[in-house]
Amino acid sequence: MKVIVMGCGRVGEQVARIMAGEGHDVAVIDYSAQALDRLGADFKGRRVLGVGFDRKTLIEAGIEEADAFAATSSSDNVNIVAARLARMVFQVPRVVARLFDPRRAEIYQRLGLVTISSTTWGARRIYELLSHAEVDCVMSFGAGEVKLIQIEVSAALSGRLVKHITAPGEVSVVSITRRGQAFLPSLGSELRQGDTVHLAVLASAMDRLPAILGEGL
C-alpha cells in the first residue's frame, strides 16, 4: 500500500515507522528538514520537504497513486485542509486527520473525513481505567457505544461456559486465546484458567459487567 504521512512530529513519525516496518511504501511530508531527519538513516520510506497542503508537494510525494493519507501535523487547520485535498481532489481512498480540538470532529465527519482526537481518546481511556479497573478496555467502536474488553480467566471463572457470561444485546464473547492460540468459541465452550477472553460490551452495560461475569472478577 502506498501511504503518505503529512507531518513528522511524534505521531507522524511513529505512524510512518510502523507503516514502513510493515512493508508499505511510505512518503513523509514536513516543512522542517530537522523534523524529517528524526526519521533516521534506517527509515526505508521517502522524505519530502514542503508544505503539506501544497499541491506540488503532494504530487511530489506521490498522492496521485496513494492508497492512504494521514494528516498528523500539530495544526488542526493544516490537517483538515490537507485531508480535504487528499480526499476530494486526489480521491485518496483512505484519509485520516488528527485533531486536537474534539469539538471540530463532528463538523469534519459531515464532510466525509475520518478524524482522530487524541484529547477525546485520552479522556475516554482514563475514564475507562479509573471506572473499570478490573477489566482492560482494548478498543472502542463508533462514539464509544461498544467496547472491546479483555479479561484473564481466574480460578473462579474457570469451568464456566461462554453462555454463562453472555448477555444478549449487551455482552458477547468474541474470542478466546489459550496457550497462544485464538479461536472463536461457541456458547458451550468452557473457560479455563489462564485463558484470555475478549468480549464486546455495550457501554451502557459496563457498570453491570462484574455482575454479568459473576464472582470471577
N, C-alpha and C positions, 0 to 999 in steps of 0.2 A: 504494500500500500504506500502511495506517495503522500507524505504528510508535511504540512507547513506549520511551524510554530512561530507565532509573531510575539516577540517579547522574550528576552533572555534573562529575566530575573530568576529568583529562586524556583518559582513554579514552572516557568517556561523551560528552564534548564533541566529540571527533573523530568518533565514530560518528554523533552527531546531525547534525553539519555535513555529513558525507558523504551520509547518507540524505536530508537536506533538499535538498542540492545536486543529487541525482538526481531530485528532483521528488516525493519521498514526503511524506506527511502525518505530521509528526513532533511528538511531545509529549515534553518532558523534565521529569522529576521530580527535585527535590532539596529537602532541608530547609533549605538555605542560600540566601538571596536573593543573596548575594555570588557564590556559585558559578554561579547562573543568569545573573547579569549578565555573566559572562565570555563568554557566547554572542555578545554584541554586538548592536548595533541592526540589523545586516544579517541576523540569523538569521530565517529565514522560518517556523520552527515555533512551537509554543506552549510556554510555560513554566508549570509547575505547582509551586507551593511547598507542600511537605508531606513526610511520611514515606513512603518508597517501598513499604512493605508495609501501609499503612493502606488499608482497603477504600474509604473515601470518597475518598481522594486518587487511588487507581487509577481509580475510576469517573469522577472529575472529569477525569482525563487521557484518558478515552475507552476504557478497557480492554475494555468490553463489545462494542466494534466493532473492536478492534485485530486486525491480522493478524500482528504480530510484537512481541516484548517482549525487551529486553536489560537484564539486571541488571548494572550496571558500577560499583557503589559500591566503596569501599575496605574493606568488611567482607564476608567470606565468608558469615557467618551471615545478614546482611541480604539479600545477593544470593540465597541459597538460599530463604529464606522468601518473598521477593517472587516468585522464579521459580516456586516451587510454587503460590503463589496464582494467578499468571497462567496456568499450565498446567492445574492440576487444578480450580480453582474457576471461572475465567473462560474456560477452554477456548481459550486463545490458541494458534493452530496452530504458530507458531514461537517458541520461547523459548530464549534462551541466557543462561547465568550465568557471570560472570567469577569465577575462583577464584585465590587466592594460594597456598593450600596444596594441592599436587597430590595429596597422599595422600587427600584427600576426594573426588577426582574419581570414582573407581570406585563409591563408595557412592551418589553422586548420579546416576550413569549408570544404576544399577539402578532408580532411581525414575523413569527416563524423561526425565531432564533433560540437555540438552546443556551441557557446561561447557567453558570455555576457561581454561587455566592459563598465564599469561604466564611463570611460572617454568619450567614444563616446556618450553614452546615456545622460550623464550630459550636454555635449556640445549641443546636439540637443535640449534638453529640455530648456536650457537657451535661445537658438536661438528662439525657438517657443514662449517663454514667452515675449521676447523682441520684436519680429517681429509681433506677432499676439495677442496682449494683450486683444483684445475684445472677444476672444473665448478661451476655455480651451481645449488644446490637451491632451486627456486622454491616448492615446496609439499610437504607430507607428507600421506598419507592413512591413515585408521584410527589405529592407535597408532604410526605411523611405518613400517609394514611396506612400503609402496610410496611412492616419492618421484618427484616431477616434476622432472626435471633439464633445464637449459638449457645448450646449448653453441653456440659460434660455429664455423662450419666454417672451418678453416685451409686453407692451400695444400696441406698434407699429406693432409687428408681430402677435398679437392675431387676430384671424379671418381669417388669410390667410390659404390656403390649402397646403398640403405637396407638391403637384405638382408645386406650385409656388416657392419653394426653392429647387427644384430638377433640376440638370443639367446632362443629360445622359452622362455617361462616366467620370464625374467629381465630382458630389455631389449626394449622395443618403442618404435618411433618413432611419436610421437603426431601431430606436425605439423611442417611446415617453413615458415618465413617468409622470403620472397625479395622484396626491393625493397618491403617494407612490406605485402606480400600473403601471407596464410597459406593453406596448402592441406593436405589430407590425402594423404600420399604412399602409393604402392604399394611393394611390395618392389623393384620395378625402377626406382624414382625415383632420379635421380642427384643427389648433393650437389654444391653449387657454393660456391666460396669466398665468404664473406660471409653465407651463409645462417645463420639462427638455427634450431636444431633443438631440439625438446622431446621428451624421452624419458621413458617410465615405467620406473622401475628398481626391482627388488626390493631391499630394504635389504640383504639378505644378499649381494647381488651388487655392492654399491658398491665394495668393495675391488678387485674384478676388472674394474671398468668401464674403466679405462685399457687393459687388455689386450684387452677386447672391442672397443674403439674403434680399437685399433692404435696406430700411431706418430703419428696425427694430433693427439694432445694434447701 
